[in-house]
């Protein structure tokens, strides 16, 4: 686990909403959603899923 992911999960109390291959869709306490890691295909699958099932999400990309 990368240090940044460890800090996010412990300090910020993030919640993993879904996983798409190596990509993780997380929700932070502020209510924002972040898409972390994964290949281009994983990220496209996550964005498509969010457009169908998580309408309120505005995804921001974070390198992980």
C-alpha positions, 0 to 999 in steps of 0.5 A, spaced: 500 500 500 502 506 498 503 511 503 498 516 500 493 511 500 494 509 507 494 516 509 487 517 506 484 511 509 487 513 516 486 520 517 481 522 512 477 516 513 475 515 506 470 509 504 471 505 498 465 505 494 467 500 488 473 497 485 474 496 478 480 492 477 486 496 480 482 502 480 478 504 486 472 509 487 472 512 494 468 517 498 471 522 502 468 525 508 467 532 505 462 528 500 467 528 494 468 522 490 475 520 487 478 515 482 484 512 484 489 508 480 488 503 475 489 502 468 485 507 462 480 501 461 479 500 469 478 508 469 473 508 463 469 502 466 468 506 473 466 513 470 461 509 466 458 505 472 458 512 476 454 515 470 449 509 470 448 508 478 451 514 482 448 520 478 450 525 484 458 523 483 463 528 480 469 524 479 476 527 480 482 523 478 487 522 483 494 518 481 495 513 486 
